[in-house]
Amino acid sequence: MSRQFTIALVILLAALNPLANNIYLPALAVMRQEFAVSAGEIQLTLSAFLGGAAVGQLFFGPLSDRLGRRPVLFLGLGLFVLVSAAAVFAESISSLVLYRLVQGVTGAASTVIARAIVRDCFPLQEARRVITLFGMAIGISPMAAPLIGGYLTTWVSWRATLAVLAGYGSMLMMLVFLRYGETRPATAAAFRLRAYPQLLRDRRFIVPALSLCSFHGALFAWVATAGLLLPAMTGLPASAVGWMLTLTVLGYIGGSFAAGRIAARMSGNAMIVLGASCTAGAGLALATTSWAGGGIGTVLGGAMLSAFGAGIGMGQAMVAAIDPFPEKAGTASALAGGMQFATAGFGGLLAGWVYDGTALPLGMVIAAFGSASLLAALYGRSGIRT
């Protein structure tokens, strides 16, 4: 495979989960009315997906180390397409939550193997640059997804968003089948159950993984709340809410772009510290301005700054967690990703529990996660290979 195709493939693979996370956010209020459920119950469809993704990565990552990236990736994508098609016809909130759980499990193969392919194909310094391109391009997925979802919900139905996911998964299957050649190193170690506790005891892994998790917790606190908060604050329809959600994704793309410009001059851990400082500061500003009576502009501004910080630091944290372990890149990627998605699910649930119709509790949750990421990076700055 050419370098260009490899980069394009990992970007398309990694975009699957952000697309699945974000495409029906503008429809949450509509879905809540259709199923006649509470805000917490409708947010379970988001947290179930993330919980499934966390578990799925723990399974598919080690399996790809053992059997190879290509067959495991093809299996995961095939199952994702099937469950996405079935979810279109969900008749109750409980069945939709179940479908979303399985969707998360199967879609995890795409995410975890995309990261392992980067480690397979690129040395550390180049991998850091690829990850920044990765982040910029992946930012397009959650930016485009709410737009697509908003218009599909307005013109067709929220169920059409799930059909789009099935179609995207089918396209990825075709690319993998026709163009992707195996990249698993010949020296890849077979998975052993003790590999996970070994990684969790290794400072080189756990410190950047904790920063990574906290970034994602902050991001998903916003994702899980915005679909309810923005309509409540503005009274606008799903299509307009989709446009507002894209503004915050611009912050993530901007952070990824900035990371690409400074990666050659700043260590990975220093970039994590910088990004976490932005996220923590954004949460504090969001809570303060909301308490003082700030409007929709301050909410979107705070969300954009938080996402900007994540764009700077998240990719660097993932590279730092995986790079010291080339012989088990799939396993390290799986554990880091599983922790990341589990924290994101917790962030979404926490934001839902404290949601009161204002941005104040959301800002406090974002500030807490940003501070946790910053503390982890500061603690580990002398011991992370960058």
C-alpha positions in Angstrom: 0.0 0.0 0.0 1.2 3.5 -0.7 1.7 6.0 2.2 -1.1 8.2 0.9 -3.6 5.3 0.8 -2.6 4.1 4.2 -3.2 7.6 5.7 -6.5 7.9 3.8 -7.6 4.5 5.0 -6.9 5.1 8.7 -8.7 8.4 8.5 -11.8 6.9 7.0 -11.7 4.0 9.5 -11.3 6.3 12.5 -14.1 8.5 11.3 -16.7 5.7 11.7 -17.2 6.1 15.4 -17.3 9.9 15.5 -19.9 9.7 12.7 -21.9 7.1 14.6 -21.7 9.2 17.8 -22.7 12.5 16.3 -25.0 12.0 13.3 -28.2 11.9 15.3 -27.4 14.4 18.0 -29.7 17.0 16.4 -32.5 14.5 16.6 -32.3 13.8 20.4 -35.2 16.1 21.2 -37.3 14.5 18.4 -36.5 11.0 19.5 -37.3 11.9 23.1 -40.8 13.0 22.1 -41.4 10.0 19.8 -40.4 7.4 22.5 -41.9 9.6 25.4 -38.8 9.1 27.6 -36.7 11.3 29.9 -33.5 13.1 28.9 -31.5 10.5 30.9 -33.1 7.6 29.0 -32.5 9.1 25.6 -28.9 9.8 26.5 -28.5 6.1 27.2 -28.4 5.5 23.4 -25.2 7.5 23.4 -23.6 6.0 26.5 -24.6 2.5 25.4 -22.7 3.1 22.1 -19.6 4.3 24.0 -19.8 1.4 26.5 -20.0 -1.0 23.6 -17.0 0.6 22.0 -15.0 0.4 25.2 -15.6 -3.4 25.4 -15.3 -4.0 21.7 -11.8 -2.5 21.6 -10.6 -4.7 24.4 -11.7 -7.7 22.2 -10.8 -6.6 18.7 -7.4 -5.1 19.4 -5.7 -8.2 20.9 -7.5 -10.3 18.3 -5.9 -8.2 15.5 -2.5 -8.8 17.1 -3.1 -12.5 17.0 -5.0 -13.1 13.7 -4.0 -10.0 11.7 -5.6 -6.6 11.1 -7.4 -7.4 7.8 -9.6 -10.4 8.8 -10.6 -8.9 12.2 -11.3 -5.5 10.6 -13.5 -7.1 7.9 -15.4 -9.1 10.6 -16.1 -6.0 12.7 -17.3 -3.9 9.8 -19.6 -6.6 8.5 -21.3 -6.9 11.9 -21.5 -3.1 12.2 -23.4 -2.9 8.9 -25.8 -5.6 9.9 -26.7 -4.1 13.3 -26.9 -0.6 11.9 -29.5 -1.8 9.3 -31.5 -3.6 12.0 -31.5 -0.4 14.2 -33.4 1.5 11.6 -36.5 -0.5 12.6 -36.2 -0.1 16.4 -39.6 0.1 17.9 -38.8 1.0 21.5 -36.1 2.9 23.4 -34.9 -0.3 25.0 -34.3 -2.0 21.6 -32.6 1.1 20.3 -30.2 1.1 23.3 -29.4 -2.5 22.7 -28.7 -1.9 19.0 -26.5 1.0 19.9 -24.6 -1.1 22.4 -23.9 -3.8 19.7 -23.1 -1.1 17.2 -20.4 0.3 19.5 -18.9 -3.2 20.1 -18.6 -3.9 16.4 -17.6 -0.4 15.3 -14.7 -0.6 17.7 -12.8 -2.8 15.3 -12.5 0.2 12.9 -11.2 2.5 15.6 -8.7 0.3 17.4 -7.2 -1.2 14.2 -6.9 2.3 12.6 -4.6 3.3 15.4 -2.7 0.0 15.3 -2.1 0.5 11.5 -0.5 3.9 12.3 1.9 2.2 14.7 2.5 -0.6 12.2 3.5 1.7 9.3 5.1 4.8 10.8 8.0 5.5 13.2 7.4 7.7 16.2 8.1 11.2 14.8 6.2 10.5 11.6 3.4 8.9 13.6 3.0 12.1 15.6 2.6 14.1 12.3 0.2 11.5 10.9 -1.9 11.7 14.1 -2.3 15.4 13.7 -3.5 15.0 10.1 -5.7 12.2 11.5 -7.2 14.6 14.0 -7.8 17.3 11.5 -9.6 15.0 9.1 -11.5 13.1 11.8 -12.8 16.5 12.9 -14.6 16.8 9.7 -16.7 13.7 10.6 -18.3 15.1 13.8 -18.6 18.4 12.0 -20.4 17.0 9.0 -22.4 14.4 11.0 -24.8 16.8 12.8 -25.4 18.7 9.6 -26.3 15.4 7.8 -28.3 14.2 10.8 -30.2 17.5 11.2 -31.4 17.7 7.6 -32.2 13.9 7.5 -34.2 14.3 10.6 -36.0 17.4 9.3 -36.7 16.0 5.8 -37.0 12.3 6.3 -36.6 10.8 9.8 -34.0 10.3 12.5 -34.1 6.6 11.4 -32.4 7.6 8.1 -29.3 8.5 10.1 -28.8 4.9 11.0 -29.2 3.9 7.4 -26.4 6.2 6.5 -24.2 4.5 9.0 -24.9 1.1 7.4 -24.0 2.6 4.0 -20.7 4.1 5.3 -19.7 0.8 6.9 -20.4 -1.0 3.6 -18.1 1.4 1.8 -15.3 0.7 4.3 -15.8 -3.0 3.8 -15.2 -2.6 0.1 -12.1 -0.6 0.6 -10.6 -3.1 3.0 -11.5 -6.0 0.8 -10.1 -4.5 -2.4 -7.1 -2.4 -1.3 -5.9 -3.1 2.2 -2.9 -5.5 2.6 -2.0 -6.9 6.0 0.3 -4.6 8.1 0.6 -6.6 11.4 4.3 -7.0 12.2 5.7 -10.5 12.0 7.0 -9.9 15.5 3.6 -9.2 16.9 3.1 -11.0 20.2 0.1 -13.3 20.7 -2.3 -11.8 23.3 -2.1 -13.0 26.9 -4.5 -12.0 29.6 -1.7 -10.7 31.7 -0.9 -8.1 29.0 -3.6 -5.7 30.3 -2.5 -5.6 33.9 1.1 -5.2 32.8 0.1 -2.2 30.7 -1.9 -0.7 33.6 1.2 -1.0 35.9 3.4 0.6 33.3 3.9 4.4 33.8 4.7 4.9 30.1 1.2 3.7 29.3 -1.1 4.7 32.1 -0.1 8.4 32.4 -0.8 9.4 28.8 -3.8 7.1 28.8 -5.3 8.9 31.8 -4.9 12.3 30.0 -6.5 10.8 26.9 -9.5 9.5 28.9 -10.0 12.9 30.5 -10.0 14.7 27.2 -12.6 12.4 25.8 -14.7 12.7 29.0 -14.8 16.5 28.6 -15.7 16.2 24.9 -18.5 13.8 25.4 -20.0 15.7 28.3 -20.6 18.4 25.7 -21.8 16.0 23.0 -24.3 14.3 25.3 -25.7 17.6 26.5 -25.6 19.9 23.5 -28.5 18.1 21.7 -30.8 19.1 24.6 -29.2 22.3 25.8 -29.0 24.1 22.4 -32.7 23.6 21.5 -33.7 24.6 25.1 -31.7 27.8 24.8 -32.7 28.8 21.3 -35.9 27.0 20.4 -34.5 26.3 17.0 -35.2 23.1 14.9 -32.9 20.1 14.5 -31.3 21.4 11.2 -30.2 24.7 12.9 -28.9 22.8 15.9 -26.8 20.7 13.6 -25.2 23.9 12.3 -24.4 25.1 15.8 -22.8 21.8 16.7 -20.5 22.1 13.7 -19.1 25.3 15.1 -17.7 23.5 18.1 -16.1 20.9 15.9 -14.2 23.7 14.2 -12.4 24.1 17.6 -11.2 20.5 17.4 -10.0 20.9 13.8 -8.2 24.1 14.8 -6.5 22.4 17.7 -5.4 19.5 15.4 -4.1 22.0 12.9 -2.2 23.9 15.6 -0.7 20.5 16.8 0.6 19.8 13.3 2.4 23.1 13.2 4.1 22.8 16.6 4.7 19.0 16.7 8.3 19.4 15.4 9.2 22.0 18.0 7.3 20.8 21.1 7.4 17.4 22.9 4.3 15.3 22.9 3.8 15.7 26.6 4.2 19.5 26.5 1.4 19.5 23.9 -0.8 17.4 26.2 -0.2 20.0 29.0 -1.1 22.8 26.6 -4.3 21.1 25.4 -5.4 20.2 28.9 -4.9 23.8 30.1 -7.2 25.0 27.3 -9.9 22.5 28.1 -9.8 23.1 31.9 -9.8 26.9 31.3 -12.7 26.6 28.9 -14.8 24.6 31.4 -14.2 27.2 34.1 -15.0 30.0 31.7 -18.2 28.3 30.6 -19.4 27.7 34.2 -18.6 31.3 35.2 -20.3 33.0 32.3 -23.3 30.7 32.6 -23.6 31.6 36.3 -23.4 35.3 35.3 -26.2 34.9 32.7 -24.2 34.4 29.5 -26.1 33.5 26.3 -25.6 31.1 23.5 -22.5 32.8 22.2 -20.6 32.1 25.4 -21.7 28.5 25.5 -20.5 27.9 21.9 -17.3 29.8 22.6 -16.5 27.7 25.7 -17.3 24.5 23.8 -15.0 25.5 20.9 -12.1 26.3 23.3 -12.5 23.0 25.1 -12.5 21.1 21.8 -9.5 23.1 20.6 -7.5 21.8 23.6 -8.6 18.3 22.9 -7.5 18.7 19.3 -4.0 19.6 20.5 -3.6 17.0 23.1 -5.7 13.9 22.4 -3.7 12.5 19.5 -0.4 13.1 21.3 -1.7 11.2 24.3 -2.7 8.2 22.2 0.7 8.1 20.4 2.5 8.3 23.7 0.5 5.5 25.2 1.0 3.1 22.3 4.5 3.8 21.0 6.5 2.1 23.7 4.8 -1.2 22.9 5.3 -2.0 19.1 5.1 -5.8 19.7 1.6 -5.4 21.1 0.3 -2.2 19.5 -3.2 -3.6 19.0 -3.4 -4.6 22.6 -2.1 -1.2 23.9 -4.4 0.6 21.4 -7.4 -1.5 22.6 -6.8 -0.8 26.3 -6.2 2.9 25.8 -9.3 3.1 23.5 -11.4 1.1 25.9 -10.5 3.3 28.8 -11.1 6.4 26.6 -14.6 5.3 25.5 -15.6 4.1 29.0 -14.6 7.6 30.4 -16.5 9.2 27.6 -19.6 7.2 28.5 -19.2 8.2 32.1 -18.8 11.8 31.1 -22.0 11.7 29.1 -23.9 10.1 32.0 -22.5 12.6 34.5 -23.5 15.5 32.3 -27.0 14.1 31.9 -27.4 13.5 35.6 -26.4 17.1 36.5 -28.1 18.8 33.5 -30.6 21.5 34.7 -31.3 23.3 31.5 -28.3 25.6 31.8 -24.6 25.4 30.9 -23.4 25.8 34.5 -23.1 22.1 35.4 -21.7 21.3 32.0 -18.9 23.8 32.4 -18.1 22.3 35.8 -17.9 18.8 34.4 -15.6 19.9 31.5 -13.4 21.8 33.9 -13.0 18.7 36.1 -12.0 16.5 33.2 -9.6 19.1 31.8 -8.0 19.5 35.2 -7.6 15.7 35.5 -5.9 15.5 32.1 -3.6 18.4 33.1 -2.6 16.8 36.4 -1.8 13.4 34.8 0.4 15.1 32.1 2.2 17.2 34.7 2.8 14.1 36.9 4.2 12.0 34.1 6.1 14.6 32.1 9.5 13.3 33.1 8.7 9.7 32.3 7.0 9.7 28.9 9.0 8.9 25.8 8.3 11.7 23.2 
